[in-house]
């Protein structure tokens, strides 16, 4: 018969060992596919276009109260190196400010621009779905008001989609305010995320689509009405729908877009809670793909491990801290040493890389809060609360 302290010690080991083992195993898998397996993208592609392959492209851009940046965002779209006669821009607006009026002003001068207007707040996903439904292009590019595309981004996205096995492509987020401590933490997070997305893309597909710059073949999203009951954000849901239909969803670091990270750790956590909650909801909606052989390594490896990292890992780590606290109460003299060792390594990590510590703590805390809001508060996260500090006109 095990003593109480032995049970608690076993629970501590399992609670910390489970997530650490999960992260380590998946990290090694992704390292293998990142370093030792060839990319589906092939070699560099010049300016990102191919002679004779310039399909019609629709850019869908949902907006809500973006009067401070929408003018600069449209100016950025006008610099894109893609034939304007083969490009349309669809704004889907549910603003209460002058955003729609600013868009209409540009529409008078640029006939390739269209406006879908809602008089009530719809939320990001309904607006995105409405825009995709209105799109007439062969390729639909998802965009946001707070980000700015590199002028070659459309050409590179189109070039990637020449491959018939690829259904959706996302790009590389370049932050513009690295002088801020929270932004540096976000940059480190993005570096880790891009490592994951590279390995996942080489292995099969990635779930982490950036709605700020992603492209999808229109023939794969003709039935987006089925996503109206999906509780998460539509950009991630579209990626899962595309993979469900047999096409790959990949990350291309050559597709670049620029944006400002949230300033201050409070704003960053609020943003991550919303993103984490929406990602968990979307994955649970598509849970039928988990461990399904027909979806290849994406269904067998990427989806279940990612879902476990988003849900099991933060809960298990919190449980490990609580079990260690209870274990300490059974023998304070012996187990206080464990806390001292943990504190020492925490301070050492803080001195070595403050952004890394912030990234880990904020990510796990944000996921715990997201789970609490989903399970206990039953909160909707589609009407995304805008982070004001991310809305700046790029100089």
VMD Tcl script that draws the C-alpha trace (Angstrom):
set ca {
  {0.00 0.00 0.00}
  {1.48 3.30 -1.09}
  {1.79 6.10 1.43}
  {0.16 9.47 0.72}
  {3.51 11.12 0.03}
  {4.43 8.36 -2.42}
  {1.19 8.86 -4.34}
  {1.74 12.62 -4.44}
  {5.33 12.18 -5.62}
  {4.17 9.88 -8.41}
  {1.52 12.42 -9.43}
  {4.14 15.19 -9.50}
  {6.39 13.13 -11.75}
  {3.53 12.25 -14.11}
  {2.12 15.79 -14.17}
  {5.43 17.38 -15.14}
  {6.80 14.44 -17.10}
  {3.80 14.08 -19.40}
  {3.92 17.57 -20.97}
  {7.74 17.66 -21.03}
  {7.82 14.30 -22.79}
  {5.12 15.44 -25.23}
  {6.98 18.64 -26.14}
  {10.31 16.82 -26.44}
  {8.97 14.00 -28.63}
  {7.10 16.35 -30.97}
  {10.08 18.69 -31.09}
  {12.35 15.86 -32.22}
  {9.83 14.80 -34.88}
  {9.63 18.35 -36.22}
  {13.41 18.73 -36.09}
  {13.75 15.66 -38.28}
  {11.23 16.94 -40.84}
  {12.66 20.47 -40.75}
  {16.29 19.47 -41.24}
  {16.33 16.15 -43.03}
  {13.23 16.07 -45.25}
  {12.87 18.16 -48.39}
  {10.32 20.93 -48.52}
  {7.25 20.65 -50.73}
  {8.00 24.23 -51.82}
  {11.19 23.35 -53.66}
  {13.80 25.99 -54.36}
  {13.63 29.78 -54.44}
  {11.18 31.24 -56.93}
  {12.48 34.62 -58.01}
  {9.73 37.18 -57.82}
  {7.12 34.59 -56.80}
  {5.25 34.41 -60.13}
  {5.45 32.19 -63.16}
  {4.96 33.33 -66.74}
  {1.57 32.17 -67.95}
  {0.18 31.52 -64.47}
  {-1.65 34.57 -63.19}
  {-5.11 33.46 -62.03}
  {-7.70 35.94 -60.84}
  {-7.19 36.70 -57.14}
  {-9.71 37.96 -54.60}
  {-8.42 39.58 -51.40}
  {-10.99 39.35 -48.57}
  {-10.48 41.85 -45.76}
  {-12.94 42.02 -42.82}
  {-13.01 45.37 -41.01}
  {-14.50 46.64 -37.77}
  {-13.84 50.23 -36.63}
  {-10.55 50.53 -38.50}
  {-10.75 54.21 -39.50}
  {-7.27 54.93 -38.07}
  {-5.44 52.44 -40.33}
  {-7.70 51.47 -43.23}
  {-6.39 54.20 -45.53}
  {-2.78 53.09 -45.09}
  {-3.86 49.45 -45.45}
  {-5.51 50.19 -48.80}
  {-2.45 52.14 -49.92}
  {-0.40 49.03 -49.10}
  {-2.72 46.87 -51.22}
  {-2.25 49.23 -54.13}
  {1.52 48.55 -54.11}
  {1.13 44.78 -54.61}
  {3.06 43.48 -57.62}
  {0.18 41.66 -59.28}
  {-1.82 42.71 -62.37}
  {-4.64 44.95 -61.13}
  {-6.99 43.64 -63.84}
  {-6.68 40.19 -62.25}
  {-7.09 41.40 -58.68}
  {-10.20 42.30 -56.70}
  {-10.37 43.49 -53.10}
  {-13.50 42.71 -51.08}
  {-13.97 44.61 -47.83}
  {-16.52 43.14 -45.42}
  {-17.38 45.83 -42.92}
  {-19.55 45.97 -39.79}
  {-18.07 49.16 -38.34}
  {-19.72 51.90 -36.32}
  {-17.13 54.53 -37.32}
  {-16.13 56.02 -40.69}
  {-14.34 52.92 -42.01}
  {-16.97 52.20 -44.68}
  {-16.94 55.83 -45.88}
  {-13.15 55.73 -46.30}
  {-13.45 52.49 -48.29}
  {-16.16 54.00 -50.51}
  {-13.86 56.93 -51.22}
  {-11.22 54.56 -52.58}
  {-13.84 52.57 -54.52}
  {-14.64 55.66 -56.61}
  {-11.06 55.65 -57.89}
  {-10.31 51.94 -57.98}
  {-13.02 49.77 -59.58}
  {-11.36 46.53 -58.43}
  {-12.54 47.29 -54.89}
  {-15.92 46.15 -53.53}
  {-17.70 46.54 -50.20}
  {-19.97 44.09 -48.41}
  {-21.64 46.06 -45.63}
  {-23.39 44.85 -42.47}
  {-25.28 47.28 -40.27}
  {-24.83 45.20 -37.11}
  {-21.78 43.61 -35.52}
  {-21.31 40.21 -37.12}
  {-17.87 39.15 -35.93}
  {-14.75 38.07 -37.75}
  {-15.85 34.64 -39.00}
  {-19.25 35.60 -40.47}
  {-17.59 38.53 -42.25}
  {-14.80 36.34 -43.61}
  {-17.27 33.69 -44.79}
  {-19.42 36.37 -46.48}
  {-16.35 37.79 -48.22}
  {-15.21 34.39 -49.45}
  {-18.71 33.75 -50.75}
  {-18.66 37.03 -52.69}
  {-15.19 36.38 -54.15}
  {-14.99 35.73 -57.90}
  {-11.30 34.87 -58.08}
  {-9.71 31.45 -58.57}
  {-7.65 32.10 -55.44}
  {-8.89 33.82 -52.28}
  {-6.37 35.69 -50.13}
  {-7.30 36.30 -46.49}
  {-6.11 39.61 -45.05}
  {-6.61 41.87 -42.04}
  {-6.65 45.62 -41.54}
  {-3.79 45.68 -39.03}
  {-1.21 43.95 -41.23}
  {0.68 45.00 -44.33}
  {1.75 42.68 -47.16}
  {5.11 42.65 -48.88}
  {4.60 43.73 -52.47}
  {5.57 40.27 -53.77}
  {3.33 38.37 -51.32}
  {0.44 37.72 -53.73}
  {2.76 36.46 -56.45}
  {4.45 34.05 -54.03}
  {1.14 32.74 -52.70}
  {-0.11 32.17 -56.24}
  {3.15 30.46 -57.17}
  {2.83 28.02 -54.27}
  {-0.72 27.11 -55.27}
  {0.43 25.93 -58.69}
  {1.10 22.62 -56.94}
  {-2.24 20.75 -57.15}
  {-1.58 18.96 -53.84}
  {-1.46 22.29 -51.97}
  {-4.82 23.84 -51.08}
  {-3.85 26.62 -48.69}
  {-0.70 28.63 -47.92}
  {0.17 30.96 -45.06}
  {3.09 33.32 -44.55}
  {5.70 34.75 -42.24}
  {4.80 37.43 -39.68}
  {7.43 40.20 -39.39}
  {7.01 42.43 -36.33}
  {7.64 46.15 -36.63}
  {8.03 47.16 -32.96}
  {10.82 45.01 -31.57}
  {11.85 47.88 -29.27}
  {9.02 46.78 -26.96}
  {9.69 43.95 -24.46}
  {6.33 42.25 -25.08}
  {6.98 42.40 -28.82}
  {10.35 40.69 -28.34}
  {8.58 37.92 -26.44}
  {6.09 37.64 -29.30}
  {8.97 37.49 -31.80}
  {10.47 34.54 -29.91}
  {7.07 32.83 -29.85}
  {6.79 33.33 -33.62}
  {10.26 31.87 -34.12}
  {9.16 28.72 -32.28}
  {5.86 28.66 -34.17}
  {7.61 28.99 -37.53}
  {9.91 26.08 -36.64}
  {6.79 24.02 -35.92}
  {5.02 25.11 -39.09}
  {8.08 24.31 -41.23}
  {8.34 20.79 -39.83}
  {4.58 20.22 -40.04}
  {4.47 21.43 -43.66}
  {7.31 19.10 -44.65}
  {5.63 16.23 -42.80}
  {2.12 16.86 -44.14}
  {0.25 20.05 -43.21}
  {0.11 22.73 -40.55}
  {-2.95 23.92 -38.68}
  {-1.45 27.32 -37.81}
  {-2.80 29.58 -40.55}
  {-2.31 33.33 -40.20}
  {-5.46 35.15 -41.31}
  {-3.33 38.24 -41.90}
  {-1.83 36.62 -45.02}
  {-3.07 33.27 -46.31}
  {-4.34 32.05 -49.66}
  {-6.72 29.23 -50.53}
  {-8.06 27.79 -53.78}
  {-11.62 28.98 -54.30}
  {-12.83 25.60 -55.56}
  {-12.10 24.13 -52.11}
  {-14.25 26.61 -50.17}
  {-17.48 26.66 -52.10}
  {-19.38 25.19 -49.12}
  {-18.31 27.46 -46.25}
  {-21.87 27.54 -44.93}
  {-21.03 24.37 -43.01}
  {-18.55 26.46 -41.01}
  {-21.26 28.81 -39.75}
  {-21.89 26.45 -36.84}
  {-18.15 26.16 -36.11}
  {-17.51 28.04 -32.84}
  {-13.95 29.19 -33.63}
  {-12.41 31.55 -36.16}
  {-12.94 30.82 -39.84}
  {-9.31 31.10 -41.01}
  {-8.25 28.04 -38.99}
  {-11.51 26.26 -39.81}
  {-10.90 26.80 -43.53}
  {-7.46 25.19 -43.18}
  {-8.96 22.09 -41.55}
  {-11.70 21.96 -44.18}
  {-9.09 22.11 -46.95}
  {-7.07 19.26 -45.39}
  {-10.26 17.29 -44.87}
  {-10.81 17.52 -48.63}
  {-7.42 15.97 -49.29}
  {-5.21 18.99 -49.97}
  {-2.24 20.14 -47.91}
  {-2.04 23.36 -45.88}
  {1.48 24.72 -45.73}
  {3.69 27.51 -44.41}
  {5.95 29.47 -46.77}
  {8.46 31.77 -45.01}
  {9.01 33.65 -48.29}
  {5.49 35.10 -48.03}
  {6.01 38.07 -45.73}
  {3.62 40.44 -44.04}
  {4.24 43.09 -41.42}
  {2.36 44.08 -38.30}
  {2.74 45.52 -34.82}
  {2.69 43.19 -31.82}
  {0.62 44.06 -28.77}
  {2.53 46.32 -26.39}
  {2.48 45.29 -22.76}
  {2.14 41.77 -21.44}
  {-1.49 42.33 -20.37}
  {-2.58 43.09 -23.94}
  {-0.55 40.19 -25.26}
  {-2.18 37.75 -22.84}
  {-5.65 39.02 -23.75}
  {-4.85 38.48 -27.42}
  {-3.47 34.99 -26.79}
  {-6.48 33.94 -24.72}
  {-8.77 34.75 -27.65}
  {-6.53 33.04 -30.19}
  {-6.06 29.98 -28.00}
  {-9.78 29.64 -27.29}
  {-10.67 29.87 -30.96}
  {-8.03 27.34 -31.95}
  {-9.22 24.85 -29.33}
  {-12.84 25.27 -30.41}
  {-12.07 24.77 -34.09}
  {-9.97 21.67 -33.45}
  {-12.68 20.16 -31.28}
  {-15.23 20.86 -34.03}
  {-13.06 18.80 -36.41}
  {-12.24 16.12 -33.81}
  {-13.39 13.44 -36.23}
  {-10.06 13.95 -38.04}
  {-8.06 12.97 -34.93}
  {-6.11 9.72 -35.42}
  {-7.79 9.13 -38.80}
  {-5.43 7.41 -41.25}
  {-7.11 8.99 -44.28}
  {-5.64 12.37 -43.27}
  {-2.10 11.04 -43.18}
  {0.43 12.28 -40.65}
  {-1.70 15.38 -40.12}
  {-4.51 13.30 -38.65}
  {-2.31 10.75 -36.93}
  {0.35 13.05 -35.47}
  {-0.09 16.82 -35.89}
  {-3.74 17.22 -34.87}
  {-3.84 15.05 -31.73}
  {-0.45 16.25 -30.45}
  {-1.31 19.92 -31.06}
  {-4.65 19.52 -29.29}
  {-2.90 17.82 -26.37}
  {-0.37 20.68 -26.15}
  {-3.21 23.20 -26.08}
  {-5.37 21.41 -23.50}
  {-3.67 18.57 -21.61}
  {-0.25 20.23 -21.18}
  {-1.27 23.44 -19.35}
  {-3.70 21.59 -17.08}
  {-1.11 18.92 -16.29}
  {1.58 21.49 -15.50}
  {-0.79 23.35 -13.15}
  {-1.69 20.05 -11.49}
  {2.02 19.32 -11.04}
  {2.52 22.59 -9.16}
  {-0.47 21.86 -6.92}
  {0.66 18.29 -6.22}
  {4.16 19.54 -5.41}
  {2.66 22.03 -2.95}
  {0.68 19.26 -1.26}
  {3.77 17.04 -1.22}
  {5.71 19.83 0.47}
  {3.11 19.96 3.25}
  {3.72 16.28 4.02}
  {7.41 16.92 4.62}
  {8.29 20.65 4.52}
  {11.94 20.15 5.39}
  {12.63 17.72 2.56}
  {10.57 19.21 -0.22}
  {11.35 22.86 0.38}
  {14.61 21.96 -1.32}
  {12.61 21.19 -4.49}
  {11.12 24.68 -4.44}
  {14.55 26.22 -3.95}
  {15.90 24.28 -6.93}
  {12.92 25.33 -9.05}
  {13.37 28.96 -8.01}
  {17.08 28.79 -8.85}
  {16.45 27.47 -12.36}
  {13.65 30.00 -12.87}
  {15.94 32.90 -11.97}
  {18.71 31.44 -14.13}
  {16.32 31.23 -17.10}
  {15.11 34.77 -16.41}
  {18.68 36.07 -16.49}
  {19.55 34.05 -19.61}
  {16.43 34.85 -21.66}
  {13.66 36.97 -20.20}
  {11.60 36.77 -23.45}
  {11.72 32.95 -23.32}
  {10.40 32.89 -19.74}
  {7.67 35.39 -20.62}
  {6.73 33.38 -23.69}
  {6.38 30.09 -21.80}
  {4.51 31.53 -18.80}
  {2.19 33.71 -20.87}
  {1.39 30.90 -23.29}
  {0.50 28.37 -20.59}
  {-1.44 30.90 -18.52}
  {-3.34 32.09 -21.61}
  {-4.30 28.53 -22.50}
  {-5.51 27.85 -18.94}
  {-7.62 30.99 -19.05}
  {-8.95 30.08 -22.49}
  {-10.00 26.64 -21.24}
  {-11.70 28.20 -18.20}
  {-13.65 30.59 -20.43}
  {-14.69 27.77 -22.76}
  {-15.68 25.21 -20.13}
  {-17.08 27.34 -17.33}
  {-17.99 30.78 -18.71}
  {-19.21 29.42 -22.09}
  {-17.82 32.59 -23.63}
  {-17.93 33.31 -27.35}
  {-14.64 34.51 -28.81}
  {-15.60 35.31 -32.40}
  {-16.30 39.03 -31.89}
  {-12.61 39.59 -31.37}
  {-11.68 42.45 -29.08}
  {-9.30 44.68 -31.01}
  {-5.91 45.38 -29.44}
  {-5.49 49.11 -30.05}
  {-1.69 49.08 -29.86}
  {-1.55 46.74 -32.89}
  {-3.36 49.29 -35.07}
  {-0.74 51.67 -36.35}
  {-0.08 53.05 -39.81}
  {3.20 51.61 -41.06}
  {5.73 54.34 -41.83}
}
mol new
graphics top color blue
foreach p $ca { graphics top sphere $p radius 0.5 }
foreach p [lrange $ca 0 end-1] q [lrange $ca 1 end] { graphics top cylinder $p $q radius 0.2 }
display resetview
